[in-house]
Amino acid sequence: MSLETPFTDALGLDVPIVQAPIGSATCPALAAAVADAGALGMLAVTWRDEAATRAVVAETRRRTDGVFGVNVVIDPDAKTVPTETHVEACLDEGVDVFSFSFGDAAPYVDRIHAEGGVVLQSVGSAAAAKRAVDAGVDVVVAQGWEAGGHVQGDVATLPLVPRVVDAVPETPVVAAGGIADGRGIAAALALDADGAWLGTRFLATEEADVHRLYRRRVVEADETETVHSTLFDEGWPDVPHRVLENETVEAWEAAGRPDSDRPGAGEVVAETEDGTPVRRYEDSLAVPGMTGAVEDLPLYAGQSAGGVEDVEPADEVVTTLAAETDEALTNARR
Ligand SMILES: Cc1cc2nc3c(=O)[nH]c(=O)nc-3n(C[C@H](O)[C@H](O)[C@H](O)COP(=O)(O)O)c2cc1C
């Protein structure tokens, strides 16, 4: 069965699957493996400076002839590099797929279209989808609140996707949040989405740039073991995010979920490879080379972690997801 959709047609993909931008866990090896397998690979560049952004784009291009894009979080509180700098550097490096989240893509749409690029915008409501399309966005990503990492809204994927599809009937919609396998992708397609955007699933790949303890926690977690809060607010305040339960979360919950005077506030819990201290409530992702109590850091993951059972090469994940989607669609028809 063909898995072709308006989204795969617009981007030149073989399958309607996206390796979601998962912050510093994205890297050329991951995006290129996904792109080689016919899905969309993504590089999250928000926390990379201009030189690092150019370098990861160039290296990904060296590694694959497939389709990949970049994601930029627009919220100025989340970043130090202006969005214009990221956009111009990526255009200069030949990127033609741009995804924006936590802010309005409108100021960048004309510039990217002028270079022949495609613009994706993440939203958490039908109204936000409508605004994005009115601003010229080409593809809408509807992110439900079961998603891992920072979350755009508080509506779950199942009610959100059909509302977004109905709000922007002429625009391809990609479903994000809570999708761990091909049954989830088939469900998204049955909701009239044109693709699926998986973050947590791709954390558990050999290529993802995450600390082995974090990866292990993702694989071991049940769907009941995530928490949605604004707890890890140092670096990016006041934006809800979903993480796995850990000692930091448990101590805060035991203290009655206080807004201030949180247990262990200011304490250094880990160090990066270059010796930079990481404090307990920082928004830092647990990456390879970190030492200390790495499992106390924000272990960003969605409820979909319950359905992630193995660490596999990313290209195999894509192939398996596509086969499972096909099977689930056939089974649904029976
Ligand atoms: C570790 C991690 C980091 C993330 N970083 C970003 C990011 O940099 N930009 C962004 O727009 N979304 C980010 N997200 C959200 C994902 O793009 C995606 O919407 C989410 O993972 C989908 O839900 P799922 O985890 O259930 O698949 C991140 C998610 C995770 C788990």
The ligand as an SDF file (V2000), in Angstrom:
LIG
                    3D

 31 33  0  0  0  0  0  0  0  0999 V2000
   14.2970   15.6340   23.8470 C   0  0  0  0  0  0  0  0  0  0  0  0
   13.3150   16.4960   23.0910 C   0  0  0  0  0  0  0  0  0  0  0  0
   13.7390   17.7250   22.5790 C   0  0  0  0  0  0  0  0  0  0  0  0
   12.8560   18.5100   21.8320 C   0  0  0  0  0  0  0  0  0  0  0  0
   13.3270   19.6560   21.2450 N   0  0  0  0  0  0  0  0  0  0  0  0
   12.5140   20.3660   20.4130 C   0  0  0  0  0  0  0  0  0  0  0  0
   13.0360   21.4790   19.6920 C   0  0  0  0  0  0  0  0  0  0  0  0
   14.2230   21.8020   19.7430 O   0  0  0  0  0  0  0  0  0  0  0  0
   12.1560   22.1650   18.9160 N   0  0  0  0  0  0  0  0  0  0  0  0
   10.8320   21.8240   18.8010 C   0  0  0  0  0  0  0  0  0  0  0  0
   10.0980   22.4780   18.0710 O   0  0  0  0  0  0  0  0  0  0  0  0
   10.3410   20.7460   19.4560 N   0  0  0  0  0  0  0  0  0  0  0  0
   11.1480   20.0120   20.2430 C   0  0  0  0  0  0  0  0  0  0  0  0
   10.6510   18.8910   20.8710 N   0  0  0  0  0  0  0  0  0  0  0  0
    9.2820   18.4420   20.5770 C   0  0  0  0  0  0  0  0  0  0  0  0
    9.3140   17.4550   19.3920 C   0  0  0  0  0  0  0  0  0  0  0  0
    9.6650   18.1150   18.2180 O   0  0  0  0  0  0  0  0  0  0  0  0
    7.9590   16.7450   19.1690 C   0  0  0  0  0  0  0  0  0  0  0  0
    6.9210   17.6920   19.0140 O   0  0  0  0  0  0  0  0  0  0  0  0
    7.5930   15.7570   20.2490 C   0  0  0  0  0  0  0  0  0  0  0  0
    8.6920   14.9620   20.5880 O   0  0  0  0  0  0  0  0  0  0  0  0
    6.4470   14.8480   19.7620 C   0  0  0  0  0  0  0  0  0  0  0  0
    5.9740   14.0070   20.7700 O   0  0  0  0  0  0  0  0  0  0  0  0
    6.5810   12.5370   21.0520 P   0  0  0  0  0  0  0  0  0  0  0  0
    7.7960   12.7980   21.8810 O   0  0  0  0  0  0  0  0  0  0  0  0
    5.4990   11.8430   21.8040 O   0  0  0  0  0  0  0  0  0  0  0  0
    6.9100   11.9050   19.7450 O   0  0  0  0  0  0  0  0  0  0  0  0
   11.5090   18.0880   21.6350 C   0  0  0  0  0  0  0  0  0  0  0  0
   11.0860   16.8710   22.1810 C   0  0  0  0  0  0  0  0  0  0  0  0
   11.9630   16.0700   22.8940 C   0  0  0  0  0  0  0  0  0  0  0  0
   11.4880   14.7370   23.4280 C   0  0  0  0  0  0  0  0  0  0  0  0
  1  2  1  0
  2  3  1  0
  2 30  2  0
  3  4  2  0
  4  5  1  0
  4 28  1  0
  5  6  2  0
  6  7  1  0
  6 13  1  0
  7  8  2  0
  7  9  1  0
  9 10  1  0
 10 11  2  0
 10 12  1  0
 12 13  2  0
 13 14  1  0
 14 15  1  0
 14 28  1  0
 15 16  1  0
 16 17  1  0
 16 18  1  0
 18 19  1  0
 18 20  1  0
 20 21  1  0
 20 22  1  0
 22 23  1  0
 23 24  1  0
 24 25  2  0
 24 26  1  0
 24 27  1  0
 28 29  2  0
 29 30  1  0
 30 31  1  0
M  END
$$$$
